[in-house]
Amino acid sequence: MESLCLLTSFTGTKGCSLVSGPLIYIRSCRSRGKFSVYARIKKGRRRHEYPWPDDIDPNLKSGHLSYLSSFKPLTEKPKHVVLEFEKPLVELEAKITAVRKMAVDTGLDLSTEIGSLEKKYQEELKHLYTHLTPYQRLCISRHPNRPTFLDHVLNITEKWVELHGDRAGYDDPAIVTGLGSIDGKTYMLIGHQKGGIPKENIYRNFGMPTPHGYRKALRMMRYADHHGFPIITFVDTPGAFADLKSEELGQGEAIAQNLRTMFGLKVPVVSVVIGEGGSGGALAIACPNKMLMLENAVFYVASPEACAAILWKTAKEAPKAASKLKITAAELCKLKIADGIIAEPFGGAHVNPTWASQQIKLVLMENLKELAEMDSDALLEQRHRRFRQIGAFGGNGNVASDEKRELKKKAVKIPPRRKYRKRRIRHLNLAPLISM
């Protein structure tokens, strides 16, 4: 133990006192007449991890803090996870590996057999991922190795500064916010964050925000609106955290505040669904001018498991519920809830995260360039019209939003109010009966 001792003499002290703490000890002794202060330096304390490297390039002119965030990408390759419907492909791949090993061990020329197996593998791979069912796409969106919000941010931004706190004493790690530079322009980036490993997943609460996270996002939206930064949100959550504490702290109120504020933002807002978007927890940061979805992303009002449990009293009917809920990107584009689909590599975004991130960047820049030509009033009107036309259907097809909004009362047939006759109430004298 390393210690620092300060000795001084004093007179007139009666008694002995001891005050201790984790680092400092103060002790006085009556017999020696001395006053001692001991300061202990505790070894093994965790030092703050600074975001800048130790070997800074002195010739760098653009600044050393390209990425100011406590997030660190995984250095080790994640464990390979095989989904249930991918097992036939894995078996075929293992067969190809076995034939190659046999050719090396025996010295035989098996190139023809290997070529035919590889061709069959590519055909099976293409057929499988071009004919995925809604529930299979849901499984891909929940894949443990799927790139998270921060993974995409580090791939598409030149500079990134993470911003923390809701200015009420809390900082929810399930929602990450910050300023990022893309092609030399600054954007406000907001997104749900899941973990790449179990420990981080627990820390991020599996991407399920509390009211503090939504209030942090609300603060950053107002900040971006004030400074004129376009907003990009990334959606990847099974839903808002629905525990008792979150409800007591106003989960519904926090989501409602975000919904109301997003419809009044005067800057372009683009949302990208990179995983699963569950109910109001996703909608709280997804009221944009343009909504984009990755090819295997899903967006739903209730999870297929919850829907199946309600309708058929068992979660085993989740595949059936997924097909009925219309949760995939292609189906949502037909319903005009989503505005575009971003391609993924065969196997999902986790097969090639860098390529998937670059596809997100290309589509994002196209849509942001289109929105940049609109003034604030046009952005508000476009966002309002976009949501007004959702779910507007008539007898012969889709009904225009203006027609629905301008529907007058006289055009609606109201049944006449039924008249009721007043009945006369007779008062009975119950006194003789009570006296008996």
N, C-alpha and C positions, 0 to 999 in steps of 0.2 A: 504494500500500500504506500503510495506517495502522499506525503502530507506537508502542510505548511503550518509552522507554529509561531505565534506571536506572543511574547512574554512581556509583561509589564507589572510593576509593583504598585500596590495600593495600600491604603491604611483605612482603618475604621470599618472594615467589613465584618459583619456578624453573620455567621452561618455559611453554608456551602450550597451552591446552585449548579444545575446541569441542564443545558439546553442543547438538544441534538437534532440533526436533520440528516438528509442523505448525503450532503456534501460538507457541511460546516458543523463543527462541535465547539461550543463555548463552555468553558469550565473554570470555576474559581475555587481556590483551596484556602481555607481559613488558617491552617497551620503554617503554611509557607508564606502567606500573604502575597501571593502572585495571581495574576489573571492571565489565562491562556486561551488562545483561539486556534483551533485546528481546522484546516481546510483540506479535505480529502478529494483527490482527483480520481473519479471512478473510471477504471479502465473497461474497455470493451463496449463503450457507448457507440451507437450507430451514428456515423457522420452523415450529414446531409449530402445527398447525391446531386451535385451540380450538373446542369444539362450540357455544359461545354466540355470539350475533351481536354485532356492534359497536354497533348501535343498540338498546340495551336499554330497554324500556319501564319508566320509574320507577314507574308506577302498578300494575304487575303484582304481585299479592299471592301468587299460587300458586308463585312461584319461576321463575327464568329458565332452568333446565336441564330443559326438557321432554324433550329427547332427547339423552342423553349417549352418543354413539357416533361413531366415526370414519367410519362409512358415510355417503356422500352420494348421494342419488338422482341419476339422470342428468338433466342440465339440457336436453340436446338430445333430440329425438325419435329413437327407434331406427330403423334402416333397415328398410323394409318387406320382409318375407320371404314369398314365396309358396310353399306346399307343392305337391307334384305334383298331388294330387287337387283343389286349389283353382283350377287354371288355367282351367277352363271358366267359373267365376264371374268371374275377372279379365277374360277376353275379353268377357263380356257387359257388365261394368261399363265397359270401354273403349268398347264400342259405344254405350252410353247417353251417355257423355261426348262422343263424336263427333257424335251426333244433336243434342245440346244446343248444341254449337258451331256446327253447321250452321244451326240455328234462329236463333242470334244473328247470324251473318254474313249470311244471306239475308233475314232478317226474316219468314220463313214461320212459320205456326202449326203446329208439330209436337207440340203438347201431347198429342194422342191417341197418337201413336207412342211418345213418351217415357213416357206413363203405362202403356202395355201392356208396354214393356220393363222398367220398374221393377217391375211386378206379376210378370212372369216371373222377374225376378232374385230377388225375395223368396220366390217359390215354390221356385226352385232352391236357394236358401240354406237354407230350412227342410228341404227334402227331403234335402239332402246331410248336414246336421249332425244329423239325427234317424235316419239310416241309416248311420252310420259303422262301418267294419269295425274289429276290434281293432287291426290294424296302423296304420290311419289315426289312431286315438286315441293310439297310441304316438307317432306323428309329432307330434301336437299337444302331447303332454306334453313333448316334447323341443324345442319351438319356441324359437328363440333369444330372442324377445321376451317369453316367458312370464314373468309376475311371480315374483320370487324370494321367499324367506322374509322378508328384511328389507323388501321392498316391502309385503308384507302386514302386517308388524308396524307399520310407520309409518302404515298406513291404519286399523288397528283399535285401537291403543293411544293413550291420552292422554299417558302418560309412558313413557319407555323408557330404561333404563340397561344398556348392554352390559357384560358381565363376561368377563374374559379369564383364560387360563392354566389349566394342569392341576396347578399347584403342584409340578411336577417340572422346571421350566425351559423348558417349551414352550407354544406357543399356536397351534393349528392353525386357520387362517382358513376351512377348509372346513366347520367346525361353529361356529355362532354361538350364544351363550347370553346371557341377560340377564333382568332383572326388568322387567315391564311392567304398567301399570295399565289395566284395562278396566272401565269403568263404576264406577270408584272402588275396585276390588279388585285386589290385587297377585297376579300369576301369574309363575311361572317359565317362560320361553319358550326352547325349544331347537330348533334346526333346521339342516338342511343348507343351505349357501349356495352358489349358483352365481353367475356373473358376468353382468352385463348387456352388457358389451363384451368383446372378446377379451383385452385386457390384464387386466381384473379376473378373467376366467375362468381365466387362467393363474395368477393370484395365489391364487385359491380352489381351484385344482387340479380345476376342473370339477365341484366338489361331491363329490369322492371323499376322505373323511377318512383320515388316518393314525391310528395308535394314540393319538397325543397328543390328537386331537380327541375320541375316544371317552372317554378318561380325563378330559378337561375336562367333557364332558357328565355323566359319572358323578359328578364332584365337585359339579356344580350340582344333580343329582338329590338327593344326600344333603343338600345345603344346604337345598333346598326341603322335603325331608321333615322336617328338624330344625325349621324355622321354620313349618311348616304351610302352605306355599304350594302351591296346585294346580299341576300341571305340564301344559303344552301343548307338544307336539312337532310339528314340521313336517318331513315326509319329502320329500326331492327329491334323489335320488342314483342314479347308475347302479350304485353298489356301493362297497365299501371299496377303498382304494388297495392294489393287490396287487403292489407292487414288492418287490425283495429287501430293502431297508432296513426297510420296514414289517413284513415277516415276521420279520426279525431282532429287531425291537423288540417283538414279541408282538401282532400284529394279532388273531389268533384269541383269545388270552387276554383282550385288552381287550374284544372283543365279548362273550365269555362272561361276563365280570364284569358288564357292563351288563345282560345278560339276567337273571342271577341277582339283581341288585340291584333291578331294576324289578318283579320279582314280590314283593318284600318291602316296597315303598313303601306307607306308610299314608295317603297323600294321593291325591286323585283324579288320574288320568292320562288325558289325551285326546290322540290322535294324529290329525293331518290329513295325508293324502297329497296334496300340491299339484302334483306332477309325476310322476316315475318313482321307484318304490321298488324298488331292486335288492338282492335276496338278504340276506345277513346284515348288510351295510352299512346297510340300511334298518331291519332288525329290531332293531338294537342300540339304537335310541331309539324303537321302536314295539312295546312290550309293554304296551298300555294297558288301561283299563277299557272305553273306546270308541274304535273306529277309524273315522274319517270319510274319505271320498275325494271329491275334485273329480270332476265328471262325466267329464272327459277324462284323469284320472290313471290310472296303471297300477301294479300291484304284482306282482312276479314273483320266482321263485327263480333263474331264469337268463334272460338277455336272449334275445329271439327269434332274434337273429343267432347267438348262441352255441349255442342249441338246434338251429338249422338246420344249423350247421357240424358238430355232433356226429352228428345223425341222418341228414342227407342230404348231408353233406360239402361243402356250399356255403351261403353266407350269403344267396343269392338266394331261398331258400325261407323267409325270415323271415316274410312274411305268413301262410304256412301254419302255421308254428310258433306265431305269435301267437294264431291262432284255436284252436289245440289247448291252449295253456297256460292259458287262462281267466284273463287278466290284467286285464280291465276292471273298473270299479267295479260294474256291474250283475251280472256273473258272480260276483264275489267276495262280493257281498251274498247271492246265492242259496246260496253255500257257507258262509255265516255267518262268513266271515273279516273282512269289513267290516260295519259297523253302520249306515251311512248314506251317502247321496250328496248332495253339494252342487252345486247347479245352476251352470252357466256360461253366459255369453252365447253366441249363435250365432257361431262362428268361434274360440272359445276364450277363456280368461281374459285373454289379451293384448289382446283387442279393447277391453275395458273393465275394467282392473284394479281400479279403485275399487269398482265394483259387485260384482265377484267377491269382494273382501275383505270387503265388508259382508255378503254371503251367508255367508261363513265365520264371521264374528262372530255372526250370528244363530243359526246351527246350533250353534256352540260354546257359547253361553250357555245354550241349551236343555238340552244334554247335561250341562254342568257344574252347572246347577241341579238336575238329577235326581241326580247323583252327590253333591252337597253334603248331601243328606238322609240319606246312608248313613254309618255310623260306620266306623272303621278296619278292624274285623274283617269287616264286610260288604263293604267294598271289596276286601279281600284275597281273600275267598271268591268274589266275583263275577268278579274277574280270573282266579282259578284255574279256575273253572268255564268261563269263556269259552274258554280255550285247551284245556281238556280235551275239549270237545265237537268241536273241529276235527278232521275226518278220521275221526270215529268212525262207521262204517257197518257194518250187519249184513246178513243175508240178505234181510230184509223192509223195510229202510230204515235210518233213522238210529237209532243205539243211544245211550241216555242215558249221560251221562258217569259217573254214579254206578254204573250197572250195570257199566260197563267197569272202573272203578276197584276195585270190590268183588268182582271175579271171583276165586273161590277156586281153589286148586290142584286140589282134588278134582273140580272141574267140567271140568278139562282132561284129555283122554285122553292119557296118556303111554305110548308103546309099551314093552313089557317089554325089559329089557336082555338082549342076547344073550350067552350064556355061551360062552366059548372054552376048549377043553381045552389044557392045558399039554403042549407037545410036548417030548419028550425029546431033548436035544442030545447027539450022540455026538462025542467028541473023537478026532480022527484023529492018529495019530503020523506027522508029516511028516519026521522026522529021517532015515530011509533015503533019502527022495527028495532031500533037500537035500545029503546026502553024495555022491550020485552025480555 
